[in-house]
Amino acid sequence: MTGQADITLSGFQKGFSYDWFQGALSFTIHSLDVLEFQKFLHNIKLNWEEGNGFLKDFWEQAFSCSFQHDQKPLEPNGSCTGEEQLEDITGPFFEMHMTGHSYSIYNAVYAVAHALHAMSPVLYNHRETLSEKRIDPEDLQPWQLHPFLQDISFNNSAGETVSFKKNKEQGTGFDTEHLIIFPNKSFQRVKVGRLDPGAVEGKQFVIRENMINWRTSSKALPLSVCNDHCYPGYHKQMKEGEKFCCYACVPCPEGKFSDRKDMADCTRCPEDQYPSNNQDQCIVKSKTFLSSEEPLGITSAVSAASISLTAAVMLGIFVKQRDTPIVKAYNRNITYTLLVSLLLCFLCPFLFLGEPSKVTCLFRQTAFTILFTVAVSSVLAKTIIVVGAFMVTKPGSSMRKWLGKKLTNCILLFCSFIQVAICTVWLATSPPFPDFDRQTLTREIVAECNEGSVVMFSIALGYLGLLSIISLIVAFLARNLPDCFNEAKFITFSMLIFCSVWVCFVPTYLSTKGKYLVAMEIFSILASGAGLLGCIFLPKCFIILLKPELNKKKLLICRKN
């Protein structure tokens, strides 16, 4: 019911049935019990000599009686004595409590009285001055009260403060009243709440449900809907063109849940939880990382161990055959450096297995970038040796004094030092650290290593890629030099495989998540390293072990006519 609704009936509606008002809720104009108002109603007596015709008419209608007139016979219900009690009238015909309208009038009368009292020095100022002229009460205009009404503030007999805002309004809000109908057609208005815009945050609307007596057989909260409940896992959605109480039950969107009936909207689970299949509760996410105990981790570990063992065997073969022509021909020190760096690269995947820790995160990315930089620098140095060896054989070449261990060592140290400096700055400014990715996967929390500075990580990888491309270009240009055993051909194939693997890794890195991303990085490390190992050293090992008759100096130095 709205604030203006009123169920007070006239005498002609006494047979009217209004049981359907039972339990009605309404926003009514705010009111309080005024002191001695009940006593005033009890003491009302008729005094017809005062000529109060309204009260006489009301009395006859309310008590179904009439006063005796000389020209009018008595009503069948009898004559009015004037001693009737207002409290005997049932609620729909007369309320013993002050209504909101009357309470507002009551406050208005007192407000005007206080304003007149504040204005009295002006009204009765017998000492007229130039700045303040006396106003005759008979000539007082309503608008002249406005400045005084603005400033008044008083407590009425109900104990409530009455004052006006800057726009001359009270803004007292509304009372929430609950209507209880009794069998004798009387009723009682029960205040069950308050709507007060001026209250503190969270207290503007207060309602006490325990005071409400719902008009249902079970006395339970009635349903004001035109459809069934929306059960957990669903939320209410308004139907266009339908009444506000009609709605459709829509499943919660992905990533949200509802665990109660008739929820207006679904709620998103905390970061460490995800919705159940029915989307009616949240389940704690499990922590995931590439473990050495699962099939993918075991496969990675076995592959890394196998290729590492192969590199170690090849290193042993080259150390044992260090005095043979095929080992001596291409700078033994660079060969050993390349084999050792590849061996350590194949051991790097073990840093990627298991739950990330502070130590493993510090060395996981920096170790493999530095080791691969040393390996690629060694390949670049070997390629330059091949080119230089061909050039010094030309008559009058000035390259002979530059070619040798000093040049290769300078290339190796200089290229490797730049990468070491990049990684040192990276670790000093924003080092990698263990982290948890709660957003990427729906049902799992990914334990990962945060790179810290993405810029430094990109610079380290970019530098490694630049060295690889330079080595590929130099080896490609030297592939057709007329040696019988031209190592540049094998280096070209190895660097082509190396670059292809890491170029393919970039889109995979951006699209793969979780432990599969770590597995892809391990695969890229092993595949690119195996390409270098196989293309460069496998042919030499074949000659050393299976074709020793070809491991002779004169067969390695032949020229085309």
FILO-754824 format. One line per field, with one value per residue (C-alpha): y, z, x; residue number from 1. Coordinates in steps of 0.1 Angstrom, whole numbers, plus 5000, padded with zeros to 4 digits. Layout:
BEGIN
v = c(Y	...) .
w = c(Z	...) .
u = c(X	...) .
num = c(NUM	...) .
//
This chain:
BEGIN
v = c(5000	5035	5063	5080	5048	5050	5023	5044	5037	5057	5046	5034	5008	4989	4957	4960	4930	4941	4909	4911	4940	4915	4916	4946	4967	5004	5034	5059	5095	5095	5099	5094	5091	5126	5131	5131	5128	5097	5116	5144	5119	5104	5138	5150	5160	5176	5212	5221	5257	5263	5255	5227	5213	5190	5172	5167	5152	5130	5118	5108	5089	5072	5060	5054	5076	5110	5140	5149	5177	5193	5188	5154	5120	5099	5074	5037	5032	5057	5092	5104	5112	5128	5105	5079	5070	5073	5042	5021	5027	5000	5009	5013	5042	5060	5055	5064	5070	5101	5095	5108	5135	5148	5145	5167	5193	5191	5199	5226	5245	5244	5254	5285	5292	5291	5313	5339	5337	5344	5372	5388	5414	5427	5425	5444	5467	5500	5517	5521	5527	5534	5499	5479	5490	5476	5452	5452	5416	5423	5432	5402	5383	5346	5351	5373	5342	5324	5337	5327	5293	5286	5290	5273	5240	5226	5193	5184	5166	5132	5140	5144	5174	5195	5216	5226	5221	5249	5243	5247	5210	5185	5152	5130	5099	5073	5047	5011	4999	4965	4961	4935	4929	4914	4894	4923	4944	4964	4967	4977	4995	4981	5000	4974	4996	5031	5047	5076	5092	5112	5082	5069	5046	5012	5024	5043	5014	4992	4966	4941	4909	4892	4918	4909	4885	4873	4864	4828	4795	4787	4823	4822	4849	4851	4849	4878	4861	4846	4817	4791	4796	4801	4773	4775	4777	4801	4838	4859	4878	4903	4895	4924	4936	4916	4927	4933	4901	4880	4868	4840	4816	4819	4797	4815	4827	4809	4816	4826	4807	4811	4791	4804	4805	4835	4853	4885	4879	4853	4859	4853	4828	4839	4837	4804	4787	4778	4771	4735	4718	4728	4763	4762	4763	4771	4744	4751	4750	4725	4736	4724	4723	4700	4672	4647	4620	4624	4610	4643	4651	4616	4618	4652	4640	4608	4627	4652	4625	4605	4634	4646	4611	4612	4646	4632	4602	4624	4646	4615	4604	4637	4639	4604	4611	4646	4639	4627	4650	4654	4667	4689	4704	4725	4739	4714	4740	4755	4719	4711	4743	4737	4701	4712	4740	4717	4691	4717	4729	4694	4694	4727	4710	4696	4732	4733	4702	4703	4732	4764	4777	4809	4792	4774	4806	4826	4801	4786	4812	4828	4795	4783	4817	4820	4784	4786	4819	4802	4773	4796	4818	4786	4777	4813	4810	4776	4790	4819	4795	4776	4808	4820	4787	4790	4826	4822	4796	4823	4838	4871	4868	4890	4869	4844	4866	4871	4835	4813	4806	4843	4852	4823	4830	4867	4859	4834	4856	4888	4873	4854	4884	4906	4879	4875	4913	4913	4885	4902	4934	4914	4895	4927	4949	4926	4889	4861	4848	4821	4831	4817	4823	4821	4835	4816	4781	4776	4748	4750	4774	4774	4775	4793	4815	4851	4865	4897	4921	4911	4937	4921	4886	4898	4914	4882	4861	4887	4888	4850	4851	4878	4856	4826	4845	4858	4823	4809	4836	4832	4794	4796	4819	4794	4762	4759	4764	4737	4716	4678	4680	4714	4718	4749	4727	4709	4741	4756	4726	4728	4765	4761	4736	4757	4789	4769	4754	4788	4806	4779	4782	4819	4814	4782	4801	4827	4802	4774	4777	4759	4730	4724	4757	4744	4711	4730	4751	4719	4704	4735	4734	4697	4699	4729	4715	4681	4698	4713	4681	4659	4680	4691	4661	4630	4630	4633	4606	4584	4589	4584	4552	4535	4550	4555	4552	4586	4603	4613	4648	4644	4634	4665	4689	4685	4711	4713	4719) .
w = c(5000	4993	5018	5009	5012	5039	5049	5072	5062	5065	5082	5049	5045	5078	5060	5038	5041	5042	5054	5023	5040	5065	5066	5043	5044	5037	5037	5058	5067	5097	5131	5168	5198	5210	5248	5262	5228	5241	5271	5249	5229	5261	5273	5242	5251	5229	5236	5210	5222	5206	5172	5163	5135	5121	5154	5157	5122	5129	5162	5145	5118	5140	5166	5143	5163	5160	5180	5186	5163	5165	5128	5125	5141	5160	5141	5146	5163	5190	5201	5208	5245	5240	5265	5240	5241	5209	5220	5214	5177	5157	5139	5103	5115	5140	5151	5186	5175	5157	5120	5099	5084	5118	5132	5103	5110	5147	5140	5115	5140	5166	5140	5131	5169	5174	5144	5157	5191	5174	5155	5185	5191	5156	5161	5194	5190	5204	5198	5161	5146	5110	5105	5121	5117	5138	5120	5130	5137	5117	5086	5089	5056	5055	5035	5064	5085	5062	5076	5111	5101	5085	5118	5143	5160	5188	5204	5203	5230	5214	5220	5183	5170	5144	5121	5085	5058	5036	5011	5039	5040	5068	5050	5079	5058	5061	5086	5075	5090	5091	5093	5115	5111	5140	5138	5151	5121	5142	5132	5146	5128	5139	5130	5117	5101	5090	5058	5068	5041	5067	5087	5087	5059	5061	5083	5059	5055	5086	5088	5117	5101	5134	5140	5108	5109	5073	5060	5052	5068	5077	5088	5065	5042	5012	4976	4954	4922	4892	4888	4909	4928	4911	4927	4935	4903	4887	4891	4884	4852	4846	4817	4793	4792	4823	4858	4882	4901	4870	4861	4843	4860	4841	4847	4862	4837	4835	4866	4889	4913	4934	4966	4976	4961	4942	4940	4919	4905	4907	4926	4914	4933	4951	4932	4948	4941	4911	4907	4908	4877	4890	4898	4933	4953	4951	4952	4963	4933	4933	4929	4897	4884	4863	4887	4881	4893	4866	4830	4814	4840	4838	4800	4803	4829	4810	4778	4795	4811	4779	4758	4786	4787	4749	4752	4780	4759	4729	4751	4764	4728	4718	4748	4742	4705	4710	4691	4659	4629	4629	4665	4661	4628	4643	4676	4704	4731	4713	4707	4744	4754	4730	4743	4780	4774	4756	4784	4810	4787	4787	4825	4827	4823	4858	4871	4855	4872	4906	4925	4918	4947	4951	4941	4910	4898	4901	4879	4857	4829	4834	4834	4801	4783	4794	4786	4752	4745	4752	4729	4701	4706	4703	4670	4657	4666	4649	4618	4617	4620	4589	4569	4582	4575	4539	4536	4550	4523	4497	4487	4504	4529	4560	4580	4592	4620	4633	4630	4660	4696	4705	4679	4689	4726	4721	4701	4728	4758	4742	4731	4764	4785	4771	4780	4815	4820	4809	4833	4861	4857	4855	4888	4905	4896	4893	4897	4890	4920	4928	4921	4917	4887	4899	4868	4837	4846	4858	4882	4891	4906	4885	4906	4884	4882	4876	4853	4875	4847	4814	4796	4808	4800	4765	4761	4771	4747	4720	4723	4721	4690	4674	4679	4665	4633	4629	4633	4608	4582	4585	4583	4553	4534	4541	4533	4498	4507	4489	4518	4517	4552	4553	4589	4579	4561	4594	4614	4589	4594	4632	4634	4610	4634	4664	4650	4638	4672	4690	4663	4667	4705	4706	4695	4716	4746	4741	4737	4762	4799	4831	4833	4795	4790	4811	4792	4759	4772	4782	4748	4730	4751	4744	4707	4699	4718	4702	4668	4676	4691	4663	4633	4644	4663	4651	4617	4635	4659	4630	4614	4646	4657	4624	4597	4613	4579	4570	4601	4583	4576	4539	4535	4553	4532	4496	4470	4438	4406) .
u = c(5000	5012	5016	4983	4961	4935	4911	4889	4853	4821	4789	4775	4803	4799	4790	4821	4846	4882	4899	4921	4939	4952	4990	4993	5025	5025	5048	5030	5038	5061	5044	5050	5027	5020	5019	4984	4967	4949	4937	4924	4903	4889	4878	4860	4824	4798	4788	4763	4761	4795	4781	4805	4784	4812	4816	4778	4776	4806	4791	4759	4776	4802	4778	4748	4726	4710	4703	4666	4653	4619	4612	4629	4618	4643	4665	4657	4691	4683	4693	4728	4735	4769	4784	4795	4832	4854	4874	4843	4844	4862	4894	4881	4858	4880	4916	4927	4963	4975	4980	5008	4987	4976	5011	5024	4996	5005	5041	5032	5010	5038	5064	5043	5039	5077	5082	5057	5074	5108	5092	5076	5103	5096	5058	5057	5087	5074	5108	5108	5143	5153	5166	5137	5101	5073	5049	5012	5000	4969	4990	5013	5019	5027	5059	5072	5074	5098	5131	5120	5107	5141	5160	5136	5144	5124	5114	5077	5058	5067	5104	5113	5133	5115	5137	5138	5165	5178	5150	5124	5116	5117	5125	5115	5110	5084	5072	5067	5034	5019	4981	4965	4928	4907	4875	4854	4865	4888	4925	4958	4987	5020	5052	5077	5103	5115	5127	5149	5171	5190	5202	5237	5249	5233	5205	5184	5159	5152	5125	5119	5106	5098	5070	5052	5023	5020	4985	4994	4984	5021	5027	5058	5070	5047	5060	5054	5064	5047	5071	5089	5121	5155	5176	5213	5233	5209	5200	5170	5167	5139	5115	5111	5075	5065	5058	5087	5079	5082	5116	5134	5159	5192	5223	5252	5278	5311	5333	5304	5281	5250	5245	5211	5176	5164	5197	5195	5230	5257	5289	5325	5345	5377	5409	5419	5386	5364	5327	5314	5299	5264	5277	5262	5294	5331	5358	5394	5418	5446	5482	5498	5534	5555	5564	5591	5567	5541	5544	5552	5578	5593	5595	5613	5637	5646	5651	5673	5693	5697	5709	5732	5747	5752	5769	5791	5801	5809	5830	5849	5855	5869	5891	5904	5909	5924	5955	5937	5936	5898	5898	5929	5917	5889	5904	5901	5895	5865	5852	5855	5839	5810	5805	5807	5782	5758	5762	5752	5723	5709	5710	5691	5657	5661	5657	5623	5610	5592	5577	5595	5616	5636	5669	5655	5638	5670	5689	5662	5662	5696	5714	5701	5704	5741	5749	5733	5750	5784	5774	5763	5794	5815	5797	5803	5840	5843	5826	5850	5879	5866	5864	5898	5915	5904	5915	5950	5957	5956	5990	5998	5969	5974	5949	5975	5987	5951	5940	5945	5935	5935	5908	5885	5890	5882	5851	5839	5847	5833	5800	5795	5805	5777	5751	5766	5764	5727	5718	5738	5718	5686	5694	5705	5675	5644	5653	5628	5609	5583	5547	5512	5490	5454	5438	5449	5435	5399	5405	5442	5467	5499	5531	5555	5586	5578	5605	5606	5616	5600	5622	5654	5642	5633	5667	5685	5665	5669	5706	5707	5686	5708	5740	5721	5711	5747	5761	5736	5744	5782	5779	5755	5780	5809	5790	5805	5842	5862	5873	5868	5854	5837	5824	5805	5779	5771	5771	5746	5722	5727	5720	5690	5675	5684	5667	5637	5630	5631	5611	5584	5586	5575	5539	5537	5549	5522	5494	5503	5497	5505	5529	5526	5544	5573	5573	5575	5604	5622	5615	5629	5661	5666	5656	5678	5707	5704	5704	5738	5751	5739	5748	5782	5796	5777	5795	5829	5821	5811	5845	5864	5846	5835	5857	5892	5908	5893	5907	5939	5953	5958	5922	5909	5929	5920	5912	5892	5911) .
num = c(1	2	3	4	5	6	7	8	9	10	11	12	13	14	15	16	17	18	19	20	21	22	23	24	25	26	27	28	29	30	31	32	33	34	35	36	37	38	39	40	41	42	43	44	45	46	47	48	49	50	51	52	53	54	55	56	57	58	59	60	61	62	63	64	65	66	67	68	69	70	71	72	73	74	75	76	77	78	79	80	81	82	83	84	85	86	87	88	89	90	91	92	93	94	95	96	97	98	99	100	101	102	103	104	105	106	107	108	109	110	111	112	113	114	115	116	117	118	119	120	121	122	123	124	125	126	127	128	129	130	131	132	133	134	135	136	137	138	139	140	141	142	143	144	145	146	147	148	149	150	151	152	153	154	155	156	157	158	159	160	161	162	163	164	165	166	167	168	169	170	171	172	173	174	175	176	177	178	179	180	181	182	183	184	185	186	187	188	189	190	191	192	193	194	195	196	197	198	199	200	201	202	203	204	205	206	207	208	209	210	211	212	213	214	215	216	217	218	219	220	221	222	223	224	225	226	227	228	229	230	231	232	233	234	235	236	237	238	239	240	241	242	243	244	245	246	247	248	249	250	251	252	253	254	255	256	257	258	259	260	261	262	263	264	265	266	267	268	269	270	271	272	273	274	275	276	277	278	279	280	281	282	283	284	285	286	287	288	289	290	291	292	293	294	295	296	297	298	299	300	301	302	303	304	305	306	307	308	309	310	311	312	313	314	315	316	317	318	319	320	321	322	323	324	325	326	327	328	329	330	331	332	333	334	335	336	337	338	339	340	341	342	343	344	345	346	347	348	349	350	351	352	353	354	355	356	357	358	359	360	361	362	363	364	365	366	367	368	369	370	371	372	373	374	375	376	377	378	379	380	381	382	383	384	385	386	387	388	389	390	391	392	393	394	395	396	397	398	399	400	401	402	403	404	405	406	407	408	409	410	411	412	413	414	415	416	417	418	419	420	421	422	423	424	425	426	427	428	429	430	431	432	433	434	435	436	437	438	439	440	441	442	443	444	445	446	447	448	449	450	451	452	453	454	455	456	457	458	459	460	461	462	463	464	465	466	467	468	469	470	471	472	473	474	475	476	477	478	479	480	481	482	483	484	485	486	487	488	489	490	491	492	493	494	495	496	497	498	499	500	501	502	503	504	505	506	507	508	509	510	511	512	513	514	515	516	517	518	519	520	521	522	523	524	525	526	527	528	529	530	531	532	533	534	535	536	537	538	539	540	541	542	543	544	545	546	547	548	549	550	551	552	553	554	555	556	557	558	559	560	561) .
//
